[in-house]
Amino acid sequence: MTQKSYGRRIRYGMVGGGQGAFIGGVHRIAARLDDRYELVAGALSSNPDRAAASAVELGIEDGRSYPDFEAMAKAEAARADGIEAVSIVTPNHLHFAAAKAFLEAGIHVICDKPVTTTLAEARTLAEIVATTGKIFVLTHNYTGYAMIRQMREMIASGAIGTLRHVQAEYAQDWLTEAAETKGAKGAEWRTDPARSGAGGAIGDIGTHAYNLAAFVTGETPERLYADLTSFVPGRTLDDSANILLRYRSGAKGMLWASQIAVGNENSLSLRIYGDKGGLEWQHVSPDQLWFTPYGEQKRLVTRNGAGAGTAANRVSRVPAGHPEGYLEGFANIYREAADAIIAARDGGKPAGDVMYPGIEDGIAGLAFIEAAVQSSRTSAWVDLVPCPS
């Protein structure tokens, strides 16, 4: 594949993601995969020693390793060679304040999901994004997968007809035991409502399934009925969720998210059915999409293979038969963000086919979490209105 020239790399910084932080490394790999970014600054840890050691490992110069994100936003905004964008990869409760600081400093933001811990914060952040005019990208990384883009394109073109049913599942087993009491850092904050927000499994992985379903179908449920459970004794937040979805169009759906489903390492799947056909995708085989027109044989569509369209091809890097997955999905979000940031350098807009999750997706995710929590507490259907009227 020929490497296209985009001018100088985008200077970016990172908040969080220091030594021992898995997701920080993922974001850095994603940012470098297409050679569009250069990491030049960071507030990598709340622990000063860890932050300094992490900066040395990543080649960040002493003067650009900061004790906190407030100092980083202020200092970088004042530099002639300051960062253009920042990646926020902290626990959820720090997302809002960090994003606010950098947006108001005139710096584009790429933020891990969920966008904040409350719907009210997400809506406030949307106002800040609009006021500053800066780019805000939410790393719902699975929307970057080639066959997810293919699925979206096929549904929009009418391949399955009128939408009837949505089944979204995300199952893991890493919280089957009380990992949060055994020194697992990721488990500690994800099961703590003060740092994670109101949702446990529903916030951590359920929002991915929910976001994907909306992304490929173009439809958002108007009501839901949720049953959230904490199976592990002493755990405050849910570790398993069963949710019914109802759409304005008459379509119906089911969403299952669980982190105590023994035997599932990272089992994300999506099945979409219309009156003319069905589509099935599983994360364990990310380069494959099954399409079944009603009354005909099931057909396998592969990335860069027969049946793949423009949407899949434009986010593929290597020839057919060479698998692409988790890191490439993240990298596609970073690449789309880079197109938008580079266009913004001259006050322009990226090409029309550039797409990435943004603040609206963040609001929708928090609305979903809060509606699910309310529904489970009251054992009732709850209206789901993502955006203020």
SEGUMI-738900 format. One record per residue (C-alpha): x, y negated, z negated. Coordinates in steps of 0.001 Angstrom, whole numbers, padded with zeros to 6 digits, always signed. Layout:
BEGIN
      xx      yy      zz
       X       Y       Z
...
//
This chain:
BEGIN
      xx      yy      zz
 +000000 +000000 +000000
 +001376 -003429 +000972
 +001927 -005797 -001957
 +000199 -009135 -001381
 +001909 -012297 -002563
 -000081 -014441 -005015
 +002522 -017019 -005984
 +004018 -017182 -009461
 +002858 -014769 -012098
 +000247 -015894 -014584
 +001853 -016785 -017896
 -000170 -015173 -020660
 -000045 -014582 -024378
 -001513 -011982 -026672
 -003276 -012196 -030030
 -003006 -008909 -031917
 -001619 -005815 -030250
 +001634 -005541 -032197
 +003443 -002411 -033335
 +001091 +000536 -033858
 -001823 -001056 -031993
 -002975 +001262 -029197
 -005207 -001151 -027314
 -002567 -003876 -027143
 -000299 -001574 -025175
 -003152 -000682 -022830
 -003810 -004354 -022072
 -000123 -005028 -021423
 +000129 -002105 -019001
 -003045 -003237 -017243
 -001743 -006770 -016902
 +001522 -005580 -015329
 +000187 -002884 -013027
 -000378 -005279 -010125
 +002539 -007556 -011119
 +000264 -010568 -011552
 +001053 -011518 -015171
 +004038 -012247 -017398
 +003785 -011964 -021201
 +005556 -014991 -022681
 +003932 -015672 -026072
 +002146 -013920 -028881
 +000636 -013931 -032357
 +000981 -010174 -032472
 +000191 -009366 -036091
 -001043 -010923 -039325
 +002050 -009349 -040910
 +004965 -011756 -040196
 +007638 -009051 -040140
 +005619 -006842 -037804
 +004810 -009811 -035582
 +008491 -010754 -035269
 +009610 -007174 -034630
 +006871 -006706 -032027
 +007918 -009887 -030224
 +011517 -008668 -030019
 +010399 -005330 -028588
 +008305 -007092 -025935
 +010982 -009610 -024969
 +009152 -012674 -026285
 +011570 -015417 -027278
 +011743 -016504 -030922
 +010132 -019876 -030391
 +007031 -018335 -028825
 +006243 -015745 -031469
 +003638 -017394 -033672
 +002366 -016716 -037217
 -001290 -017092 -036204
 -003491 -017816 -033197
 -004260 -021403 -034270
 -000580 -022333 -034145
 -000170 -020472 -030883
 -003087 -022219 -029152
 -001891 -025662 -030232
 +001764 -025127 -029339
 +001172 -023413 -026004
 -001317 -026058 -024871
 +001355 -028717 -025494
 +004071 -026985 -023434
 +004653 -027753 -019782
 +005268 -024023 -019299
 +002520 -022954 -021689
 +000313 -019935 -021191
 -002569 -020072 -018717
 -004466 -017192 -020304
 -004582 -015219 -023533
 -005525 -011619 -024254
 -007379 -011140 -027554
 -006996 -007564 -028802
 -007721 -007931 -032514
 -010437 -006289 -034612
 -013896 -007648 -033750
 -014243 -010170 -036580
 -011367 -012273 -035226
 -012605 -012514 -031634
 -014811 -015589 -032032
 -012354 -017872 -033813
 -009463 -016910 -031552
 -011461 -017300 -028337
 -012797 -020664 -029515
 -009307 -021944 -030315
 -007860 -021067 -026920
 -010848 -022170 -024850
 -010845 -025546 -026553
 -007096 -025759 -025928
 -007772 -025383 -022188
 -006602 -021765 -021918
 -008484 -018969 -020131
 -009511 -016017 -022306
 -009474 -012255 -021702
 -011132 -010624 -024719
 -011663 -007058 -025833
 -015267 -005999 -026519
 -017606 -006553 -028258
 -017226 -010271 -027767
 -018010 -011211 -031395
 -019612 -009596 -034447
 -022975 -011386 -034207
 -025351 -012508 -031480
 -025369 -016041 -032879
 -021586 -016258 -032506
 -021763 -014883 -028962
 -024274 -017552 -027965
 -022166 -020277 -029554
 -019137 -018999 -027656
 -021135 -019120 -024418
 -021737 -022809 -025035
 -017994 -023331 -025538
 -017201 -021475 -022316
 -019666 -023674 -020437
 -018350 -026887 -021999
 -014679 -026148 -021389
 -015154 -024664 -017939
 -012507 -022048 -018689
 -012662 -018468 -017436
 -013836 -015897 -019981
 -013372 -012205 -019228
 -014682 -009359 -021397
 -012795 -006104 -020908
 -015593 -003630 -020397
 -012943 -001620 -018593
 -015175 +001119 -017217
 -016777 -001386 -014841
 -013395 -001422 -013100
 -013576 +002254 -012066
 -013839 +002752 -008323
 -016732 +005212 -008455
 -018671 +003016 -010857
 -018369 +000244 -008259
 -019482 +002809 -005658
 -022481 +003762 -007791
 -023496 +000119 -008124
 -023180 -000424 -004367
 -025278 +002647 -003532
 -028071 +001737 -005943
 -028173 -001842 -004626
 -028388 -000529 -001045
 -031442 +001599 -001908
 -029744 +005004 -001777
 -031812 +006368 -004676
 -034939 +004310 -004049
 -036916 +002837 -006921
 -035268 +003309 -010311
 -037056 +005788 -012564
 -034684 +007056 -015233
 -031324 +006185 -016799
 -029273 +008538 -018979
 -026119 +007124 -020539
 -023927 +009081 -022950
 -020693 +008365 -024772
 -019529 +011081 -027144
 -016336 +011397 -029201
 -015373 +013446 -032252
 -012529 +011506 -033880
 -014694 +010272 -036770
 -016156 +013690 -037622
 -014315 +013425 -040941
 -013734 +010298 -043030
 -010625 +009197 -041104
 -011051 +005712 -042575
 -010019 +007061 -045997
 -006922 +008802 -044660
 -004883 +005877 -043374
 -006239 +005719 -039818
 -006031 +001975 -039103
 -008438 +002052 -036173
 -011000 +003950 -038206
 -010652 +001596 -041182
 -011824 -001539 -039413
 -014307 +000178 -037086
 -016258 +001556 -040062
 -016124 -001723 -042026
 -019108 -004024 -041292
 -017097 -007086 -042355
 -014628 -006477 -039516
 -016633 -004459 -036997
 -020049 -006090 -037224
 -023450 -004442 -037677
 -022769 -001547 -035321
 -020492 +001432 -035813
 -020531 +003929 -032958
 -023220 +001846 -031279
 -020908 -001173 -031238
 -017657 +000611 -030470
 -018736 +002945 -027677
 -022504 +002561 -027336
 -022018 -000894 -025865
 -019839 +000621 -023138
 -022597 +003039 -022119
 -025205 +000277 -022279
 -023048 -002110 -020249
 -022360 +000508 -017579
 -026040 +001334 -017168
 -026866 -002343 -016667
 -023869 -002857 -014369
 -024750 -000077 -011922
 -028552 -000472 -011917
 -028757 -004256 -012073
 -031547 -003854 -014643
 -031617 -004571 -018379
 -034108 -002874 -020727
 -036793 -005066 -022264
 -037437 -002813 -025300
 -035697 -000086 -027247
 -036326 +002383 -030043
 -033224 +003448 -031948
 -032355 +006091 -034506
 -028918 +005317 -035980
 -027323 +007726 -038437
 -024264 +007795 -040680
 -023539 +011501 -041046
 -020247 +011231 -042929
 -020886 +010682 -046662
 -019967 +007192 -047840
 -019773 +005712 -044347
 -021688 +002425 -044103
 -022013 +002059 -040343
 -023600 +004489 -037902
 -021477 +007256 -036423
 -024212 +008592 -034116
 -027085 +006929 -032256
 -030072 +008080 -030209
 -031891 +005327 -028327
 -034910 +005194 -026011
 -034971 +002398 -023420
 -037910 +000849 -021561
 -037494 -001363 -018499
 -039786 -004078 -017166
 -039907 -002253 -013818
 -041398 +000833 -015469
 -038157 +002785 -015523
 -037172 +004545 -018728
 -033862 +005539 -020249
 -032026 +007343 -022998
 -028690 +006434 -024558
 -026678 +008676 -026871
 -023511 +007457 -028568
 -021705 +009587 -031121
 -018274 +009704 -032724
 -018964 +012903 -034651
 -019759 +015145 -031637
 -017230 +017914 -032209
 -015538 +019045 -028994
 -015884 +015697 -027221
 -012656 +013735 -026900
 -013963 +010881 -024745
 -017047 +012077 -022898
 -018657 +009172 -021097
 -021290 +010018 -018502
 -023973 +008259 -016507
 -026928 +009762 -014647
 -029278 +007535 -012651
 -032457 +008768 -010942
 -034817 +007114 -008478
 -037728 +008304 -006374
 -035397 +009101 -003446
 -032323 +010545 -005113
 -029963 +010766 -008052
 -026382 +009866 -008953
 -024137 +011473 -011584
 -020714 +010342 -012856
 -018500 +011660 -015650
 -015403 +010059 -017113
 -013553 +013388 -017182
 -013661 +013341 -013350
 -013546 +009595 -012682
 -012761 +009864 -008970
 -015909 +011898 -008268
 -019529 +010814 -007880
 -022344 +013250 -007183
 -025159 +012019 -004951
 -028305 +014059 -004382
 -030879 +012753 -001894
 -034267 +014265 -002731
 -034806 +017555 -000898
 -031202 +017758 +000295
 -027973 +019321 -000900
 -025880 +017640 -003556
 -023040 +015637 -002030
 -019647 +014856 -003546
 -018404 +011309 -002963
 -014748 +010751 -003842
 -012638 +007648 -004248
 -011143 +006785 -000833
 -012805 +009908 +000556
 -015863 +010598 +002686
 -018820 +008513 +001624
 -016865 +005909 -000338
 -017691 +002340 +000566
 -016141 -001105 +000399
 -016778 -001604 -003310
 -014787 +001509 -004248
 -012017 +000996 -001714
 -011159 -002553 -002803
 -010335 -001418 -006353
 -008357 +001693 -005348
 -004565 +001691 -005417
 -003349 +005106 -004296
 -004463 +007560 -001583
 -007290 +010025 -002084
 -006397 +013034 -004213
 -004207 +011052 -006591
 -006394 +010456 -009667
 -007031 +007016 -011082
 -008646 +006404 -014434
 -008425 +004571 -017737
 -005370 +002378 -017172
 -006336 +001571 -013599
 -009858 +000623 -014703
 -008409 -001863 -017180
 -005973 -003081 -014524
 -008828 -003741 -012106
 -010435 -006063 -014655
 -007110 -007858 -015082
 -006701 -008085 -011310
 -010166 -009595 -010880
 -009371 -012025 -013715
 -006099 -012943 -011986
 -007954 -013782 -008778
 -010249 -016099 -010731
 -007401 -017728 -012684
 -005288 -018311 -009591
 -008273 -019815 -007755
 -008898 -022065 -010762
 -005342 -023466 -010540
 -006517 -025538 -007601
 -010047 -026057 -008858
 -011480 -023345 -006629
 -013477 -020145 -006933
 -012363 -016564 -006202
 -013710 -014540 -003298
 -017331 -013494 -003576
 -016553 -009819 -004099
 -014490 -010503 -007233
 -016434 -009331 -010288
 -015645 -008951 -013960
 -017668 -008787 -017181
 -018082 -012180 -018790
 -019717 -013974 -021676
 -023214 -013012 -020485
 -022254 -009346 -020824
 -020987 -010106 -024308
 -024300 -011670 -025283
 -026197 -008700 -023843
 -024018 -006285 -025832
 -024607 -008076 -029135
 -028346 -008328 -028430
 -028347 -004575 -027842
 -026504 -003873 -031114
 -028718 -006099 -033207
 -031933 -004787 -031643
 -030792 -001198 -032199
 -029966 -001858 -035859
 -033323 -003569 -036416
 -035238 -000797 -034664
 -033527 +001913 -036698
 -034207 +000100 -039980
 -037892 -000479 -039209
 -038590 +002687 -037191
 -040231 +000534 -034519
 -039855 -000595 -030942
 -037922 -003862 -030692
 -037948 -006356 -027829
 -034537 -006888 -026281
 -034006 -010427 -025015
 -030274 -010897 -024315
 -030305 -014581 -023417
 -032206 -017545 -024848
 -035070 -018744 -022695
//
